[in-house]
């Protein structure tokens, strides 16, 4: 009799435990990014179900910030224009091929626009979405492009774009500049100060130069009379210890045939509160510039098979192992992202060129206890 009672109790206990396990499993998967059951491929880019993905980019010439959450094929989120800073609701879906459709709506729920594009992986392993925005009826169609911002903070912080806008009709110049500020944790105060000082200095230099040039101006066609400075940015890596940001500074000087752009970077050591130089990443007296240059030239020559504006003589000089050729570098999870500005390795019409130098190529010269030691290890 005692054996039968024990057997019954064992069976009841097993049923209860089995039921409890079944109930808890969906919740665990929904809140975890580690399990493979929570991972689904999005047209070449990977995003865990329920994870928030931050994007930054533009619609036509207007910069935007977009935050999306994916649950199965369903996408929800918001986007805003930094110059307005008002969230616009988004709802939509993504299919297995990465085709994205997002419908925006105002505070009353009225549909005000539609994004249709393709989600795919870029060279750094993050996601890009490119396509067309239009009104709900298909009118006013214009292109958009957004790139994932790799924000990996453990603290409850957020990156807020700060905007400097000025349209000086008397001095005939305009400024539209943005730079990032991290809010919610005092550890990032020195980064904030460095980013703010960097961009405000460049804006001040532009205004001073244009004001002086105005005095020497002769009669110019109306469409070439106003100079402009436009500064945008992309976050390449943002962790509690390391922040890497690439700025694109587009400038047009009155009377010129066309504008030009240069790349500026801010690579910042949060722990020590200081900017990082390229040499800080590598062993002392190592030939790191030769290593980077050799990889970049090989990669650019490979790119030239698909881009006839990349000329071998020009890229060999523009990507040679000189420090001034490698001033525009940022840190990613996969390697160093090198930007070559217009004219450096290709014709102006080709625009800036890029090479991702993987950590596997850099590992022999990387300083193990340096800023990227853990990434390259």
N, C-alpha and C positions, 0 to 999 in steps of 0.2 A: 504493500500500500504506500509506504514512504517513497519507494522508487517511482511509482506512478505520479505522486504529487510533485516530486522534484522534476520529473520529465515535463509535466504540464507547465510548471513555473518557468522552466528553461525555454519552452516554445513561446510562451507569452512574452517573455523578456526579449527574445530574438525578434519577434514581430514588431514590438515597440521600437527597438533600436533601428531596425531596418526602415521603418516608417519615418523616424526622425532623420536618418541619413538622406532619404529621398527628398524630404522637405528642405533640407539645408543646402543641397547641391546647387540648385539654380541660383540662390543668393550668392554663394561663393563665386560662381563663375561670373555673375553680373558685376561683382565688385573687384575682380582680380584681372590684372593684365598679364599674369605670369602663365596661366594655363592655356594650352593650345586651343581649347574649346572656345575661348573668348576671342580668338584671333581670326579675322577674315581678310582676305586680300582685296584691296580696292584698286583694280586696274593697274597693278604694278607697284603701288604704294601700300604699305601695311598700316592699319590703324586698329587697335583693339576696340572691341565693341564697348560702347559707353564712354570711351575716352574723349576728352576735349582736345581738339587740334586747333592751334592758333595759326592764322595766315596773315600775310601782309602783302599788299600789291597795289594795283590801280585799276580804275575804270577810266578808259581814255587817258587823260592827264591828271586825274584826281586820285590821290592816294586813299586807300581804304584799309581797315583792319577787320578781319573776319574770324569768328570763333564758331566751330562746328562740333556737334556731338553726333556720333553715328551709333545707331542701334539696329543691327541687321542691315536692311536696305534703306532704312529711314534716317534722314539727316535733319537736325534742328539746330538753331543757333541764332546769332545776331551778327550784324556788321555795322560799321560807322565810318564816317569821314572825319579824320582828325581835326579838320578846321571847323567842324560843326559839333562833333563829340556827342551825337545823339544816336542811341541804338535803334536799329531797324530789324524787326523780327524776320527770321528765315525758316522755311519748312520745305522739305523736298525729299529726294531719294537718289540713290546711286545704284547702278546695276553691276553685274559681275565683270563687265568690260570697262568699268570706270567712268561710264557716262553719268554726268551729274546734272540734275535739274533742281533748282532752288527757286522758290517763290517768296518774294518779300512782301510785307504788309505793314500798314501804318498802325497807330494805336487803336484805331476803330476796327481793325481786322480787314480793312479794304486792301486788296492786292494792288501793289504799286509797281512791280517789276518782276522780271524773270531772269535768272542766270542759267545758261546752258553751256556746259563745257566738259572737259575731259580731265579726270584725276589720274596723274601718272607720277612715277618716281623721277627725280632729277639726279644729277651726277653725284650729289652728296648723300643720296639715299633717302632724302626727304620727299615730301609731296608737293607737286605743283598742280594748280587747276587753271586751265586756259580755255577761253571760249567767248561767248557773246552775251551781253546784257541787253535787254529790251524792255519796253513797256509791255503790259499783259497782252495787248493786241498785236505785238510784234513790231511796232513802230519804234523809232529812235534807237535802232540797234547800234551798239558800239562794243568794241573789244574790251575784255578784262583779262588780267593775269595776276594770280596770287601765289605766293610761295609759303610753305610751312615754316614757322619760326620755332626753332628747337629750344623751347623754354623748359628747363629741367630743375626748377627751384623746388626745394623741399618746404620752404616757408610759404605762408599765404601772402605772396606778393604779386604785383602785376606791373607790366611795362606799359607806361603811358606815353604816347607821342606828344611832345611839346612842339608848338608851331610858332614860327616867326614869319609874319606876313607884313609887307610894306609895299605900297605903290606910290612912289614919289614922282608926280607928274612934272614938278618944277625941275628936279634933277634928272628926270628921264631914266629912271630905273625901277625895277620891281624885284622883290625878294619873296620867295616862298620856300622856307626851310623847315625841316623837321628833325628832331633828335629824340632819343629815348631817355626816359627817366623811370627808375624803379621805385615804386611806392610800397610801403608796408614794413620795411625793415631798415634800421639805421646802418646795417653793415654795408649797404650799397651807396651810402652818402658820397664817398670819395669817387666812385664811378660816376654818379650823377654830376658831380662837380666837374669832372674831367670831360664828360660828354658836352655839358653845357658850355664850358669854356672853349672847347675846340670849335664848336659851330658858331658861337657868338663872335669869336675872333675872326673866323673866315667871312662872316657876314659883314663885320666892321671893315675889314680890309677891302672887300668888294665895294662897299659904299664910298669909302675914302677914294679909291682909285677912279670910280665912275664920276664922282663929283669933280675931281681934278681934270679928268678927260673932257668934261663938258665945256670947260673954258677954252679948249683947243679945237672944239668941234666946228666943222664947216657945214655947209648945207648938205643934208642927206635926204634920201627918199623917206617918206613918212613911215613906211613899214620897217625901216632899219634904224629908227631914231631912239628906240628904248632898249636899254641893256637889261638883262635879267639874270638872276641867280636862283636856281632850283636845287634844293638839297633833299635827298631822301635816304633811307637806310634799310638794311636787311640785317637781322640778327643771325649770325652763323652758329653761335653756341652761347647758351646762358645757363650756368649752373651756380650753386652757392659759392664756388671758389673762382670761377673763370667766366669772363664775358668777352665775346668777340663780335664786333659789329663792323659792317662795311657800309660806308657812306658813298653815294654817288653825287657829285657836285657838277651839275650842268650849268654852263655859263655862256651867255651871248653878249658880246660887246658891240655897242652901236656902230653901224657901218660895216660890220663884218659880213662875209659871204655866207657863213654858217656858224653855229655855236660849236662848243667843244665840251667834253666832260673829263673830269679827273676822278680818281678813286682815292678816298681817305679812309683810314682804318683806326679803330680803337680796340686794342687787345689789352684786357685789364685783369690784373691779379687782385682779386677781392680780398684775400687773406692779408696781403701785405700792402694793400691800398695804393698800388702803383701800376703804371703802364708797363707793358711787356715789349721788349725789343726782340727782333728776330733772333739775334745772337743769344738771348736768354734761354732759348729752347734747346741749344746744342752744347755738346762738350767743348770746353775751351780748346782753341787751336785746331778744331776739327775743320775739315774741308766741306762744311755744310752747304756753302754757296755752290760749289762744284757739283755736289750731289743733286741739289734742287735744280740747277741749270741743266744738267745732263738729262734729267727726267723730263723737264719742261720742253726742251728742244725736241726730244724724241716724240713727245705727245703732240706738239704743235705740227711737226712734220706729218704725223699721221692724220691730224685734222685737215691739213692742207690738201689731202686727197679729195675731200668733200668741199673745200673752200678755196677757190682759186685766188682769193685776195690775200692769202697767206703766202708770202714769198720767202724762200729759204734764206737769202742773204739778209733780209730785214729781220726775220725771226732769230737768226743766229746772233745778230748784234743786240736786238732788243731783249733777248732772253739769255744773254751771256752772263757769266758768273760775276756780276757786279752788284753791289748793295743797292744802287739806285734803281736797278731793274726789278728788285724784289722788295719794294717798299709797301706794295698793296697786297698784303697777305692776311688771311683770317684763319681761325681754327674751326674745324668741323670734327664730327665723330669719326670720319673716315680718313682724314688727312688735312694737309694745308691747302686752302683754296687760294690760288694765285690769280690776280687780275692784272692783265696787261692793257693799259689804256689805249684809246685810238692813236694811231700813228706808231705805236711802240713796236708791234710785231706784224702789223697789217695796215692796209689803207684805211683812211678815215671812214669811208663808207662801210667798212666791215664792222665798225663799232668795237667795243672792248672784247678781248679774248680771255678765255679762262682755262686754267689747268688745275686739276686736283692731284696733288702729289700725295700718294698713299703713305700711311705710316710704315708699311712694309719696306718701302724704299728709303725711309728716313731713319729707321730704327738703329742702324749702326752708328749714327752720329748724334742721336737724341740724348740729352742729359737725363739719366734715369730719374733723378730727383727734381727735375725741372718742371715747368708748367704743363707740358704734354707728356711727361714720363708715363703716367698711368694710361693715357690714350694709346701711346705707341707700344706699350708693353704687351 
